[in-house]
Amino acid sequence: MYCKRKNSNNWQFPQGGIDKNEDIFDAALRELYEEVGIEENKIKLIKESDNWYKYDLPKKYKRNSFLWESFKGQKQKWFLFKLIEETKIDLNNENNPEFDEFNWVDYWKPLDEIVEFKREIYEKVLTELEPAYKSEFSK
């Protein structure tokens, strides 16, 4: 699933932060539910990335506030899930939803549209997860 950030033309996979003392996998499940409404019992974990991926946020993407000025980028762990039961996608589970559209896309399609500074990360992640994707989804 690929989502469009609210009030922009930028698309990305759902993602989010890890709360203090929160398990990484639990954070992924929480963020998936908060951002797109998919519950844990509707998915199956196919693969967790072996690596952590980092990117720096270019200055032109920082908003005009003190908090965003100090924001440097993100370090991410990625999870590949398979939807195992049909479910309604809900982009309004949070008080301030991040996304206003979603689309199911071909595996490599995000590389054509992702904001440039994330493209290298997406390519590395998709390459790492591709064998697990092919193994699971070619059945």
C-alpha positions in Angstrom: 0.0 0.0 0.0 1.2 3.4 -1.0 -0.2 6.6 0.5 -0.4 10.3 -0.5 0.6 12.7 2.2 -2.2 15.1 3.1 -2.1 18.5 1.3 0.7 17.5 -0.9 1.6 15.4 -4.0 4.1 13.2 -2.1 3.5 9.5 -1.9 5.2 7.1 0.5 4.6 3.9 2.4 3.0 4.2 5.9 5.7 4.8 8.5 6.1 6.2 12.0 8.0 6.6 15.1 8.8 4.2 18.0 7.5 5.3 21.4 9.8 5.2 24.4 10.2 1.6 25.6 8.1 0.3 22.6 9.1 -2.8 20.8 9.9 -2.1 17.1 7.4 -4.7 15.8 4.7 -3.3 18.1 5.4 0.2 16.8 5.0 -1.0 13.2 1.6 -2.6 14.0 0.5 0.5 15.9 1.5 2.9 13.1 -0.1 0.7 10.5 -3.4 0.8 12.4 -3.1 4.6 13.2 -2.3 5.6 9.6 -4.3 3.2 7.5 -6.6 1.3 9.8 -5.2 -2.2 9.2 -5.4 -4.4 12.3 -2.8 -7.0 13.3 -5.2 -9.9 12.7 -5.6 -8.9 9.1 -1.9 -9.2 8.2 0.9 -11.7 8.2 4.6 -10.6 8.6 6.6 -11.8 5.6 10.0 -10.2 6.4 11.6 -7.6 8.6 14.5 -5.8 7.1 17.9 -7.0 8.3 19.2 -3.4 8.1 18.3 -0.1 9.5 18.0 2.6 6.8 18.8 6.3 7.3 18.1 9.4 5.4 18.7 13.1 6.0 15.9 15.5 5.4 17.0 18.2 2.9 16.6 21.8 4.2 14.0 22.7 1.6 11.6 20.1 3.1 11.8 21.4 6.6 8.8 23.4 7.7 9.2 26.8 9.3 9.3 26.0 12.9 11.9 25.3 15.6 11.0 21.7 15.8 11.4 21.1 12.1 14.6 23.1 11.9 16.2 20.7 14.4 14.8 17.6 12.6 17.6 15.9 10.8 16.1 12.8 9.2 15.1 9.3 10.1 16.5 5.9 10.9 14.0 3.2 9.8 13.4 -0.5 10.2 11.1 -1.9 7.5 8.5 -4.6 7.6 6.8 -6.4 4.6 3.3 -7.5 5.5 0.8 -9.5 3.5 -2.9 -8.6 3.8 -4.6 -12.0 4.7 -8.1 -10.8 5.2 -10.0 -8.1 3.4 -10.4 -4.9 5.4 -11.6 -1.4 5.1 -8.7 1.1 4.7 -9.3 4.1 7.1 -7.0 7.0 6.8 -8.7 8.9 9.6 -7.7 7.0 12.7 -5.6 9.8 14.1 -6.6 13.3 15.2 -4.4 14.8 12.4 -4.3 12.2 9.6 -1.1 12.1 7.6 -2.6 10.7 4.4 -5.6 11.6 2.2 -5.3 8.9 -0.5 -4.0 5.4 -0.9 -3.4 3.0 -3.7 -2.3 -0.6 -4.1 0.6 -0.5 -6.5 3.1 -2.9 -8.2 6.1 -3.7 -6.1 8.6 -1.4 -7.9 6.2 1.5 -8.7 7.1 3.7 -5.7 10.5 4.2 -7.2 8.9 6.2 -10.0 7.1 8.6 -7.6 8.8 8.7 -4.3 10.3 12.1 -3.3 13.9 12.2 -4.6 15.7 12.2 -1.3 14.0 8.9 -0.2 14.5 7.1 -3.6 17.9 5.5 -2.7 16.5 4.2 0.6 13.4 2.8 -1.1 15.5 1.1 -3.8 17.7 -0.5 -1.1 14.8 -1.7 1.0 12.8 -3.0 -1.9 15.9 -4.9 -3.1 16.5 -6.4 0.3 12.8 -7.5 0.7 12.3 -8.6 -2.9 13.3 -12.3 -2.4 10.8 -12.7 0.4 8.2 -10.8 -1.6 8.7 -13.1 -4.6 8.7 -16.2 -2.5 5.4 -15.3 -0.7 3.5 -13.7 -3.5 4.3 -16.1 -6.3 2.5 -18.9 -4.5 
